[in-house]
Amino acid sequence: MSDPVSVVVYGASGYTGRLVCAELQRAGTSFAVSGRDKQKLDALVASLGKPIETIVAPLDDAAALARMASRGKVVLDCAGPFVRWGKPVQDAALAAGHHFLDITGEHIYMRDTQARDSEARERGVALINAVGFDVVPTDAAAVLAAEAAGAPIASVRIAFGNIAANPTQGTTRSMLEAAHLGGLAFVDGEYRKEPVGAERWEAPFPEPFGPTLCLSLPWGDIATAPRSTGARDVRIFMSMPKRAVKWVPLLRPLGALLSVGPIKAFASRRIDKLPEGPTDEERKRSKFAVYAEAVGAKGTRGVWVTGGNGYDFTAAAAALCAKLASDPGFTKTGALTPAQAFGACELLDGLTAFGVKWGHAVQQGQPLQR
């Protein structure tokens, strides 16, 4: 058998998986593609225009997953919802003794991964969730704000907003899986359930966003920020049009309704009829902004990050993280956040070619370029 490639991408033929593969190819990183559907994988390889190893591996075929995981120094999982489909791929990577990365933003699955920290250390591998838009820019911003605020960190707030951003079918399915869970905060060192939108914050995003009303919700950073920053209190916020705020109290009963079997199945069928994801033109029009605020020994400090479309960011960030993890000099082990694994500045500075900018806020509402 030939030597392992740097990265094997599982779920490679999905919308985001294809973007990731294209970016790995552009970066010159050796990779193989894997998933459940040979026809879709073959079509992906044809679109890339060069011979690439293809490994068909259904999620219920442990032997096939083992072959898949043995072929890459890093297994990069792009097949969600991860709370349903992530563990078999993660198990295979651990058994093979190879690093595991994914692009999830599902906090329950991420906390399950964190519970495998000792297992990963024993096997000498790293488990790194959320190496895409969930949660690379938000994780990095939180860490940089916390470093500026000075330990010990009392609290961290992270807000994000999007302009003209449409979700993929995969993202929508992940949202459906989590719809019944409601909100979640990290308060005084412990997780606490609360309604979505329990807290509001006018986050001081840079232009073209500007100060924007945001509501609390359980974004992936609710799992990563406590570990990355050491903060005792963490809340995550998403921008929300003011006209939509009045509908937020309906999210809780709607989420409970969507967890009922027949209704969930109906919603899943409706998702099947949606576009697979945003078009190239839609992605070009899309922008994101992040603002993280930490309160520590030196006071309150803020860091902002801006960029283009979240799925393009995910492809670039996941490819960068996979390349870094496949390097022989990468020796970190255990369950890590992206910033813990690769460094906050290193991640953001490594993505500037993709239009990512960041800086420290001199004072709230006045974000300045570094």
NORFENPE-V446551 format. One record per pair of residues at least 12 apart in sequence whose C-alpha atoms are under 7 Angstrom apart, sorted by the first residue. I is the first residue (numbers start at 0). J is the second residue. Records with the same first field share a line. If there is no record, write none. Layout:
BEGIN
I = J / J
END
This chain:
BEGIN
3 = 70 / 71 / 72
4 = 29 / 30 / 31 / 70 / 71 / 72
5 = 28 / 29 / 30 / 71 / 72 / 73 / 325
6 = 29 / 30 / 31 / 71 / 72 / 73 / 74 / 75 / 321
7 = 30 / 31 / 32 / 33 / 70 / 71 / 73 / 74 / 75
8 = 31 / 32 / 33 / 74 / 75 / 76
9 = 32 / 33 / 34 / 75 / 76 / 77 / 78
10 = 33 / 34 / 76 / 77 / 78
11 = 32 / 33 / 34 / 77
12 = 39 / 40 / 43
14 = 275 / 276
15 = 77 / 310 / 314
16 = 77
18 = 314
19 = 314 / 315 / 317 / 318
22 = 314 / 315 / 318
23 = 318
28 = 322
31 = 51 / 52 / 53
32 = 52 / 53 / 54
33 = 53 / 54 / 55 / 56 / 67
34 = 54 / 55 / 56 / 57
35 = 55 / 56 / 57
36 = 55
37 = 55
40 = 53
54 = 67
58 = 87
64 = 88 / 91
65 = 91 / 95
68 = 91 / 92 / 95
69 = 95
72 = 97 / 98 / 325
73 = 97 / 98 / 99 / 321 / 324 / 325
74 = 92 / 97 / 98 / 99 / 100
75 = 99 / 100 / 101 / 321
76 = 100 / 101 / 102
77 = 101 / 102
79 = 169 / 173
80 = 169 / 172 / 173
81 = 103 / 108
82 = 108
93 = 119
96 = 122 / 123 / 124
97 = 124
98 = 124 / 125 / 126
99 = 125 / 126 / 127
100 = 126 / 127 / 128 / 130
101 = 127 / 128 / 129 / 130
102 = 128 / 129 / 130 / 131 / 133
103 = 128 / 129 / 133
104 = 129 / 133 / 134 / 218 / 219
105 = 219
106 = 219 / 221 / 222
109 = 128 / 222
110 = 222
112 = 334
113 = 334
115 = 334
116 = 333 / 334
117 = 333
119 = 332 / 333 / 334
120 = 332 / 333
123 = 332
124 = 332 / 333
125 = 331 / 332 / 333 / 334 / 335
126 = 333 / 334 / 335
127 = 334 / 335 / 336 / 337
128 = 336
130 = 316 / 317 / 320 / 337
131 = 312 / 313 / 314 / 316 / 317
132 = 309 / 312 / 313
133 = 219
134 = 219 / 220
135 = 337
136 = 304
137 = 157 / 289
138 = 220 / 224 / 338
139 = 338 / 343
140 = 291 / 302 / 303 / 304
141 = 157 / 224 / 228 / 291 / 292
142 = 227 / 228 / 343
143 = 302 / 343
144 = 291 / 292 / 293 / 300 / 301 / 302
145 = 228 / 293
147 = 300
148 = 293 / 294 / 295 / 296 / 297 / 298 / 299 / 300
149 = 295 / 296 / 297
150 = 295 / 296
151 = 295 / 296
152 = 229 / 230 / 231 / 293 / 294 / 295 / 296
153 = 230 / 231 / 232 / 294 / 295
154 = 230 / 231 / 232 / 233 / 293 / 294
155 = 230 / 232 / 233 / 234 / 292 / 293 / 294
156 = 233 / 234 / 235 / 291 / 292 / 293
157 = 234 / 235 / 236 / 290 / 291 / 292
158 = 202 / 213 / 235 / 236 / 237 / 289 / 290 / 291
159 = 236 / 237 / 238 / 288 / 289 / 290
160 = 237 / 238 / 287 / 288 / 289
161 = 286 / 287 / 288
162 = 285 / 286 / 287
163 = 284 / 285
164 = 285
165 = 277
166 = 276 / 277
167 = 275 / 276 / 277
168 = 270 / 273 / 275 / 276
178 = 254 / 257
179 = 254 / 255 / 257 / 258
181 = 193 / 194 / 195 / 251
182 = 194 / 195 / 216 / 217
183 = 216 / 217
184 = 221 / 233 / 234
185 = 221 / 232 / 233 / 234
186 = 231 / 232 / 233
187 = 231 / 232
188 = 231 / 232
194 = 251
195 = 215 / 216
196 = 214 / 215 / 216 / 247
197 = 215
198 = 214 / 215
199 = 213 / 214 / 215
200 = 212 / 213 / 214
201 = 213
202 = 290
203 = 363 / 364
204 = 288 / 289 / 290 / 303
205 = 366
210 = 364
211 = 238
212 = 238 / 239
213 = 236 / 237 / 238 / 239
214 = 236 / 237 / 238 / 239
215 = 234 / 235 / 236 / 237
216 = 235 / 236 / 237
217 = 235
218 = 235
220 = 235
221 = 233 / 234 / 235
223 = 336
227 = 336 / 338 / 339
282 = 308
283 = 308
285 = 307 / 308
286 = 306 / 307 / 308
287 = 305 / 306 / 307 / 308 / 309
288 = 304 / 305 / 306
289 = 303 / 304 / 305
290 = 302 / 303 / 304
291 = 303
301 = 359 / 360
302 = 358 / 359 / 360
303 = 357 / 358 / 359 / 366
304 = 356 / 357 / 358
305 = 355 / 356 / 357
306 = 354 / 355 / 356
307 = 354
END
